Amino acid sequence: MLPHAIRCCPGYLALALLLIVQPAAAIDAGARSAPDNARAEAASPQAIAEYRRKLREYQEARAAFEAEAGAYWSSIAEQRRGRNAKRREHLAISLDDYVLTQPPVYSGPKRPVNPEPEPPQPPGPRERKAIPLVADLLQAVSEHFQWTPQKPASEVEFKRAYARVASAAGLTREQAVRVYSFETGGNGNYDMQSGLRGGRAISTAIGYNQLLTTNSVELIAEQGHEFVRDLTQRAAQLSGSQRQAIDRKIAVLKRMVALARSVPDEWAQHEKLADTPQGWAIHAMVLDIDVGPLLQTHKLLTSVIFARAKGYARPLTAAELEMMNLTGDGTGLDMVTMPQALREQVPTANFFQRSGYERNPVAIRHNTVAKLLNVTDSRMDSNSNLPGAKELAAAF
């Protein structure tokens, strides 16, 4: 990401205006605060009674909705368990194994505004979980492994390295480019972090396939020895300072593999490690010109291998691969293996927890499997025409 430009003159002008306006605003606010408080304190008994009546109506409507929504999401979970059981027994999945209605939507009255003055709340800092940025990852790997990832000389160098690794692993150009187009908007860099704005990010997702810290820890734990073999083969062809540099990288990678494998091979345990500075250091490997393409490739390759292991022989489309990339292999394969006739009817809610669904406007708007896959394909189509996607396609 390019740093924000700093323009001195408008900044000084804004500061001057702020200094002029603030005292007036403070006076105006002080002038208004007394009447506002007086009105709040003078709320009539009738207004208070009306508020309490509306509050009861709201609470009753909300409770009825929560009961309905709770039952709906319980049925979603129950049907999911039933489908999983059927798959273990190699039984066919039918339309009856899904909830076919859309989630209930609250349509009752809004919560009324209390006319009585609220008791003052003690001021206090609002704790917010820190999401590490690229600079934090680099600091962590320097502190814990005394090492710095090898950056590419240019963006196209990283794209070529990724294309080389992806092709050798069996990913197609279409799969790699279209997933990149969807995940990064068609112009993302190898070190692009999700939703980075004003020094904050919305997640730890980084790179062409937007790997999370937990993805990096899990991949290093499960595929790390393979990565070490790959780098060792490359090292055998080098000499001098290049050989010394890659040998150092291999030694660091071995230590990371040992750390990642020191916890049980479970997502929850990997997530716990990923949320530590040591886990951040592992995630920094996604920035390395040699290891980063391996991580990016295997994030998608594990989904392809998972589908094959479950008996799905047909090549995954990019949109199908993205569903597995976004929702997890098991949930994504549930959608991928669904016949088109079912895709048209089955709501996307079947593949989410309630909290995740309610935070996902795309899944809500495109509320069947067919619609969700179609909008994914559509975005891939448009974003594949952007310069970054074209550059990646040319690298294959």
N, C-alpha and C positions, 0 to 999 in steps of 0.2 A: 504494500500500500504506500502511495506517495504521501509524504507529510503534508498537512494543511499549510497553505501559503499564509504568511503573516503580512498584512498590509497595515503600515504604521499610521497613515493619516486617518482613515476611517476609524481606526481603533482609538486614537486620541480624541477624535470628535465624539465618538460614542461615550467615552469616559467623561468628557466635559459636559455633555448633555445629561449624563447620569448624575453628576454632582449638582447640576442646576435643578434637575427635576426632583431628586430625592427629598430635599427638605420640604418642598411644596407638597409632595405626595404624602410625606409624613404628617404635615399639618392638616391636610385634607382628611387623611385617615383618622387622625385624632378627633377632628371635628365631627366625623361621622360616627365614631365608635360609641360615643355617649348616647345619642338617640337610638342607635341600633340596640344597645344593651337595654336601654329603657323600654323599648318596644318588646324585647324578649322577656324582660321582667314583668311587663304589664300584660302578658298574654292572658286573655280573658278565660274564665272557666269554660265558656262555651267552646272556645278554640281548642282548649286542652281536651275537653270531652270528645270533640270531633276528631282530633288527632288519635286519641286512644281507640275510638271506634274503627277508624281506618287502619290503624296498626293491627287490631285483631283480625280484620278482614284480610290484610296482607299475610299475616302469620298463618291463618287458616288455609289460604290459597297456596302459600308456599309449602306448607306441610303436606297438602294433598299432592302437589307436584312432586315433591321429594319422594313420597311413597310410590308414586307412579314411576318416576325415573329410577328409583332403587330397584323396583321389580324388573324393569326393562333391562338394566345393566346386569342384574343377577342372571337373567335368562341368557344374555350374551355370553357370560362366563360359563354357564352350564352347557350351552351348545358347543362352545369351544372345547370344553373338556370331553364332550361326547365325540366330537370329530377327531380329537387326538387319540382317543381310545379306539375308534374305528380304524384309524391309520395303523395303529400298532397291530391290529388284528388283520390288516390288509383287506378291509371291507370297503366297499364303494361309498363315497360321500354323495348325498343327494340334496335337493333343495330343502327338504324337511330338516336338514341338519343345521340350518341357518335361521336366524331371526329375520323375518322379511319385512317388518315394519320399521319405519324411521324412528329415531329417539324422540321422546316427548320434548316439547318446547314450552317453556313457561310463558303463559299469556295472561296471567292474573294481574292484579293491581300492583303498582310500584310501592316500594316502602315509603310511607309518608314522612314529611319533614317535621321534626319535633319543634313546636313553637316555644317550648320552655328552654331556658339557657342550659347548655351542656356544662357539666362540671369540668373545670380546667384540667387538662392532661399535663402531667409533669414532662417537661422537655427532656429528650434523651436521644442519643445517637441511634439511628436505625441501622441495625446490623445487616449487612449484605454480603452474601458469599462471594468471595473474590474469584473471578474467572481469570486464569493465567493467560497472558498475552504472549506473543512470540518472544518478546524481550525477556519475559519471566522464564520461559522454557530454556532459552539460551543461558541465562544466569544459573538455572538449576543444573544443567548438564555441565557447566563449567565448575560449579561448586562441588558436585557429587562425583563427577568422573574426570575432572581436570581435562576437559576436551571440548572442542567446538565443532559442530557439523560443518562439512565442506560444502560451501554454497556453490551453485552453478555460476559459470561465467556470464550466462544470460538465461533468459526464460526459455528460449528455444533449445538450449542445451539440456535443460531439465526435461522438456517435452520429448526430445529425441531419446533420452535415457529411458523415460517412461514407456515410449512406444516400443523400444527395443526389448525391454523386459516383458511388457504386456504381450507382444507378438510371440515371443519365445514360450510364454506360459499358455498360449492358446486363446487369449482374448482376441476378439476381432476389432478391427478399426472402428466399425460402427458402434459396437458396445462401448468401447473406451471413449470415443469422441462424444457420443450422445449423452452418456452419463456425466461426463465432464461438463457438457453444455447445460445440463439440467442443474447440476450441483453448484456450478460457479457462475451461471448466467451467461456462459459462452465467452468470457473474457478473463477468467480468474488466473491468478499467478500461483506458483507452487507453494507460496507461503501465505496465501489469502486465508484470513480467519473469518469465521461466520459472524456477520452482523457487526463488524467493527465500526464504531462511531464514537468520536470524542474520547478516545482512550479506553473505551469499554467494548467488550464483545458479548454477544448473546450466548455463545457456547465455545467450547475448546476445539470445534471442528475446523480443520485446516487442510488445505490442498485441493487437488483436482477432484478427489472423491470425498472430501470433507470428513477426514478421520477424526474421531474424538480421542481424548486421552485414553479412554478404556479400550478403544479399538487398537491403539498402538501397543498397549501393554499386553492385550490378548494375543495379537499377532506375533509379537516378540517372544511370548511364552510358547506359542504353539508352532511357529514357523522359524524361530530364531536360529536354530541349528542349521536349517536349510540356507538361511541368509549367510551364516558364517561360511558354509561350504562354497557358496557362490563367490563371496569376496576372496576366499582363499585361492580359488581357481584363478581369479583375476590377478591376485598378488604374484602368482607364479610367473606371470608374463611381464612383470615390472622389475625395475632395478633402481638403485640410487635413492634419491629423496622421495620419489613416488612410491617405491616399495616400503620405505620406512613409514610414510604417512598411512598407507592402507593397512600395514601391520598394526599400527597404533589403533586404527579404527576397528580392526578385528578384535583386538584385546578389549577395547571398550564395549563392543557389541557382546562379547562373551560374558562380560560382567553384567550387562543388562539382561541377558538371557537368564543368567543364574538368579538375578533379583526377581524377574517376572515369574520364574518357575518356583520361587520360594513360597508362593501362596497356592492354595488349591485352584485347579483349573476350572473355575466357575466365574461367570460374569460378575456376580456380586463381589467376589474377592478381588478380581481384577479392577473393578470400579473403585474399591476402597484404596488399593495401591495407587491407582491413577490419580487420586485426589490428594496426593502427597508430593512434595518437591522431587522425590526420587522418581515418582511416576511422571511428573512433568519433564524430567530429564530424559526418560525413555521416549516420551512424545516428541522431543526435539529431533529425534532421528528422522521424522517425516520431512525435515528440512535438508537432509543430507543428499548430495547428488547420487550417491551409490545406494544407500539404504532406503531413501524416500521413495524411489520408483518401485522397489520391492514391496514396501508397505502398501502403496497405492494399488499395485497390481493384485496383491493377495487379498486385499479387502473385497475386491470383486470376485476373484478366483475362488475364494472359499464358498461363495454363494453358488457358483457354477458347479463346483465339486459336490456341494450339499444336494443340489437338485439331481445330479446324476446318481448319487448314492441312494436317493429316494426313488429311483426308477424313472426319472423324467429325462428321456433321451433327446427330445427335440431341443435345438439350440435356443437359449433364452433371447428374446428380443431385448433391446436396451431398456424399454419401459418396464418389462418384467424384471430384469436385473435390478433396476432402480427400486422397484417395490421391495425386493429382498434387501437391498442396501439400506433402505429407509426404515423398514419395519422389523428387520431381523429375518433370518433365513426361514425359520419355521412358519411364521405368520405370512411372510411374502410368498412362500411356496403354496400356501393355502389358496392365495389369489391366483397364482400362476397356473396351477393345475386345474382351475375351474373352467368348465366349458363355457363358450361364449353365451349360450342361452342363460346360464346361471349368472354370469357376470352382469347381464342386463338387469337382473332382478335383486341381487344380493346387496344390501346396504353396506357401505364402508364401515359402519359402526361395528360390524362383526369382527373387525380386525384391530380394535383399539380398546384400551382401558378408558373409562369414562373421562378421567382428568385429561388424558392425552387427546381424546376426540374433541372435547370442548375447547381446547386451545389450538385446534387445527382447522382454520377457516377453509382450507382447500378441500379437506375431506368432508366438511359439512356442506359446502356448495356443490361439490361433485360427489354426490352421496350414494353412488353405486360403484361397484368395482369397474364396470365398463367405462363410466364417466371419468373415474380417477385415472385409469390407464390412458384414456383418450386425451385428457388435459396434459398428462405427462408427456405423451408423444407430441402433442402440439407445441409444448414449450421446447422440447428437444428440437423440433423442426425449425422453429424460428431462431433459437439460440445457436444452432449449428452453423448459421450463416455469418456469425460474428467473427472478427479477426482471430481471437484466441482459439476458437474451435477449428477454424481453417488451418491455423498454424499447427495445431496438434494433428489434424488429419494428414497434413503434408509430411509430418515426421514419421508416419508409418510406411 
